[in-house]
Every structure is written in C-alpha cells, then in structure tokens.
C-alpha cells in the first residue's frame, strides 16, 4: 500500500523530492492534518504518483494535492572505522563549513538516539575540518 500525503499543488510534480520538516502549528485544527503529518521528520521523500484529488489549505497557495510518496535511502557521512553491516548511532559532527560540498550530507537530521545499520559504504569524504568520514547509505534498525 503506498504512503499517501498532501503537498502544495505547485510543488506536486512526479519524481520531485522533498524533505519533511514536521508539523506546522497553523494546521492544528485542520481535519486533514493526519494525512500531512504521517511522514518522518527530516527524511527525504520522492513523489511517485499524483492523484486527482485536491483540498483547500490555509498554508499552501491554492490547494494541496494528494500524492503517493516513497521514502528515499538515507545518505549521510559516517566515521571511516564503520563498515557495511555495522550498527551505530549517528551523531552529527559540529560543522560550520557551510561552503563544503558535503555539508548537506553531514547535516542530515536524524534521531541521535536511534540505531542505524550501515547498508552500503561509498567513497571517503575530504573533510575541511579534519573528521575521518565516508559517505554511506544507512537504514533504521
């Protein structure tokens, strides 16, 4: 069964990706809020299908579209000492190098108390402030 949510009609494009930032306080009294708030905060989703149904929304300009989404793999940086199959907590390193090409990869919002499994290790990352990192795909345990 596909994961269904609502997104502003102007943003509803097949194959588009977005990061769910969490509930909006202005939606507190909306009868459709459970459909909007059923995603994981900080995770990236890809729109796989756009349904014909539209709803009025006080937040988005115009209406919102009913869309089917798929959670994308979690790509982040991990310490070089970890290998595929390792279990770890992801503790984002303090980084102010916003100009670094890997800043977004290192700054992904993940629950620091959750255990993740390293699914695949990619290349080593050149860190301008000296952390020993590698790019990896991880998943929740």
Beta strands, then each sheet from edge to edge (+ up, - down):
strand 1: 3-8
strand 2: 17-19
strand 3: 44-56
strand 4: 63-71
strand 5: 74-79
strand 6: 87-88
strand 7: 116-125
strand 8: 133-140
sheet 1: 1+ 4- 3+ 2-
sheet 2: 5+ 8- 7+ 6-
end
